[in-house]
Amino acid sequence: MSIDPIVTEISKRIAIGKGVDLDSWADADEAAHIRNAGDFEQDVWERMNLPASKKGALMPWSNTHKDVQVRPGELSIWAGKRGSGKSLITSQVMTGLIQQGHKAVIASMEMPITVTLGRMATQALGQAMPTREFHRQFFKWADGKLFVYEQDGVVPARRLLGLARYSILELGIKDVVLDSLMMVGLSSARTTFDKLEQQTHFVRDLAAIARDTGAHIHLVAHLRKSDGNRKTSEADDVKGAGEITDLASCVYIIETNRKKVEETNKAAPAKAVMEQPDVWLKVEKNRNGPTGACFGLWSHKSLQFICKQSHAPMQMIRGQIETTFQKEGF
């Protein structure tokens, strides 16, 4: 059943981009950065007495909780090759963060709003074919917590900076998702060098917005095509300017289990390979926590990723607003 009528109804209340001059929000008010030292007394005390690794929100997968948190004031890069599940994973992460009291905005510039929200609703309900009533419950739950930027295609970098700052300062957003770097318009770039330089400036501005506001910005990026000599990808493989990953606090790489894909196409696939994860979530950089962790995730027909093949999908929405995480609980 098509969910377009439901999406149209809810998008009237949660869409950003109509009637707001986002370009006017692109520049920071420098006066706001001049503060009395006494204003920071409590923040400094907490920083001195609470490890930075304990100050973030959690991702949906229980096997990540020890090593990975989504901390305020940081910029994360989510990178992977086409079809690796970058958008699905970030939307599942956003649902989990909303469960923890966050408000999020998603600028999904590579696909229509109806597709983004439809996939997110399916994930949140943990069913491959949710009923129409469950869809209504999802959108009722999302109202006032989940916002979307009603624009697909290339968007000027300045406008996206304005989107981030407006969403955070005016709507109380804690998490901003920009999907993806490839769709960021760099209109004045005439050469490859100009493009890379402008990308660096854009990502530096995003990091500054996150740091200055205490929000977390999630930037989705693509990986360069490999030369075939290496089996795994690294932070340096993120497509674009090399400084992008230097400026980020966290870099996550989503990598498809190619061996399992190849085995699936065989007449008699090896059981040992088929029991392996479908993707790996690799922590390539973690400024305030351990680096190098790698988490196996299995894809589910509900479009969720789960951290054990034997686990049931997370029932992130039950009834109207009642929530529970089956077997992978918070």
N, C-alpha and C positions, 0 to 999 in steps of 0.2 A: 504494500500500500504506500502511495506517495505521501511524504510528510511535508510537501511544499506548503499547503495551506497553514499547517501548524507553525512552520518556520516563518512564514510571512507574518503571522500574527505576533509571534514573539519578537521577531527582528524589529518591529516597530518600536519596541521598548528597549532593546539591547544593542541596536546598531549604532555605531559611531561613524561620523564622516559626513552626515548631511546637516547643513545649517551651522557648521562650526568651521571657522577659519583656522585650520590647523597650522598653516604657515606662520600665523602670528604667535603661535606658542613655541616655535622652534628655538627661540633665543632665551637663554636663562636670564633671570633678574639677579644681577650680581649683588645688589644690595641685600638680597636674602641670605647671602653667604657670610655676612658680617655679623657675628654673634658674640655675646658676652660669654667669657670662659665659664662662668658659674652655671650656665645652661647645660653644661656637659658633665656636671658632677656625677649624676646617677649613671650615665652612659659609660663614663670612664671606670667607675667602680665595678660595673657589671663586666666590662671587658677584662679587667684585671683579675676577676674572681671566677669567671665562667669561660672555659675554653671555647674558642671560636667554633670548633667542630660540633659543639652541642647547641648552637644558637639558631639552627635552621629548621625548616619544615621538612617533612619526610616525603619520599617518593612512594608510589603505591606498592612496590615490591619489598617484601619483608627482608629479603637477602641483601638489600642495599642500605638498610637502616643504620647499620653500625658505621659504615664508611662514608656515606653520602648524605648531605643535607642541602636543601635549597635555602641559602642564607640571604638575608636582606642586604641590599646595597651591592649586589654582584651582577656580573654579566656572564651568561653561560652560552657556549656554542654547542649546538647539536648538529653533528655532521654525519653524513652517510651518502652512499651512492643512490642513484635513482632506484626506487622500489624497495629500499631497505627498511622502510617503516618509520622514517623520521617524524612525519606528521602524526601518525597514529600514536607513537610513543609520547610525543609532546602533548597531544590532546588528553591522553590518559593521565599524564602527570598533572595537567591542569585540573582535571576532575578531582584527583586526589588532594590537590592543594585547596581547592574550593571546599572540600570536605573538612579541611582544617581551619576554615574561617577566612581564607584568602578571597579576594576578588581578582578576576583575571580578564584580560582583553586579548583576543587573537586576531591578528592581521594575517589572514590566509590568502595571500595574493596569487597563489598558483591554482586555486580551485574556488568554485562558487560557495557562497555562504551556506546554501542548502546542503551541499555535500559535506562541508566541514561539520555543521551542526548535526546532520543526520548520522554521520559516523560517530560523533561524540556521544550522541544519545544512545546509540547501540552499545557502545563501550560501557557507558555509565550504568546501563540496565543489565548488562551481562547476558544478553540474549541475542541470538542471530536474527530473530524476527520478532522484535518487541511489538506488543499490541498497540493500537492507537491510544488507548488509555494510558499506557505506560509512557508513551511519547508525551502526552499532555502533562503527566506528572513530572517528567524530566524538565520540560520547559517552564513549568511553574516553579520547580526547584531552582532553575537557572536564573530566573528573573531577579535582577538586581545584583547578581553575583558574577555572571558570565556576560561579557560584552564582545561584540565582533566589529571589526572595521569593514564597512560595506564597500569594498573596493577590490577588484581583482585585476591582474595585469601589473605592469610596471608603475611604481609610485615614486615620485621624487623623494630623494633622501631627506630633504628639509621637511617635507610634510610628515614623514614617518617620525622624525625627531619631535615634531609638534604633537603628533598622535601620542607618543610615549609620555611627553611632559603633561599634556592636557589630561590624559587618562589617569595619570598618577595624582596630579594636584587637584583636579576637579571632581573625579569620580572615586577617588580612594583606592585605585587599583594597586595591588601588590605585585602582580606578575603580568608582564607584557611579552607576548609571543609575536615575533616577526618571521613569517615563513614565506619567502626565504630571501637570503642575501642576493640571490640571482635576480630578484624582482625589484631591487632598489635602483631607482633611476639616478644616473650620474650624467646629467644632460650636458655639462660643459666639458666632459672628458673627450679629448680628441685623439689621444694616443693611449697605448696600453699602460704606459707609465702614469699618465694622468688618471686613468681609471683606478689603478692600484693605490695611488696616493689619495684619491678621494674616498676610496673604500676604507683606508686607514683612518682618515679624518672622521668618517661616519661612525665607525666602530668605536673610536676614541670618545666621540660625543655620547654614544649610547652608554659606555662605561661610566662617563661622568654623570649622566642623568641618574643611573642606578645608584652610584655612590652618593650623590647629593640628596636624593629623595628617599633612599632606603628601600626602594622597590627592587625587584629582581627582573632583569630583562633576559629573555631567551631568544637567541638568534639562530635560526636554522640555516645550514649551509650545505653545499654539495662537496664531494670529494673529487680530486683530480682523477683522471683515468690512470690506472696503474700500468706499469711497464711489463707486468707479468712476472717479475723477478721476486717480488715479495708477496707473501701470502696474507699479511695483515696490513692495515692502514694505521697511520700515526697522525699526530696533530699537524705535522708539516704537510700532510696531504690535503688539508682543507683548501678548497679552491678559492683563490683570491690573493690579496696581499698577505705577505708573510707575517706582518705585524698583527693580523687579526687575532690569532691565537695568543700572541704575547699580551694583548690588551685584556683578554678575557680572564676571569677568575677560574672558570671551569671549562673544560673541553671534553665533551662526550662524543664518542664515535659509535654509531650503530652499524654493525657489520653482519651481513647475511652469511649464513652457513652454506657456502657454495657446494661443499661436499655433499650436504644433505639434499640440496636441490638437484644435483646430478644423480644422486642415488634414487630419488623419488621417481625419476623418469625411466628407471630400469624395470624390466619385467619382474625381477625378483630382488627387490632392494634389501640390503643388509640390515638386519634388525638393530645391530649395535649403532649403526649410523643414524637410523631413523629415530632412535631414542635420544639423540643429541638435540640441543637447543636449536631453534630456527634462526635466532639472531643472538649476537653478543652485544651487550652494552658495556663499552670500555671507557674507563675513566682515564683519559690521557693527561689531564691537568686538573688539579684540585688545590687551589692556593691555600685554603685553610683546612685541609684534610689530607688523608692518604691518597697517593696517586698510584695508578697501575692496577687497580681492581678491575675485574672482568666478570660480568654477571650474565649467565645464560638465561634466555627468555624464550618461551614457547608461544607461538601464535595460536589464538583460539578463534572459532568461527564467529564469536561476538565482536571481533576486531580488537579484543584485548590482547595484551601480552601477559603471561603468567610466569611465575618464577619456578614452578615445578610442573612437569608434564601431568602428574597425577592430580593436580589441584583443580578444583572447580573455578569457574570465572568469578571475579569479584562482583558481588551484588552491591554496587555502589549507591544505588537508589532502591529503596523498598517502600512500597506504599507511597505516601506523598513526600515526606521529608525524612522518614526513618532511614538510617543508613547502617550498613554492616559490611565488613570485609571478610568474606569466608576464607578461612584457613590462612589468609595472608594478612591478618588483621593489624590494624594500627594499635 
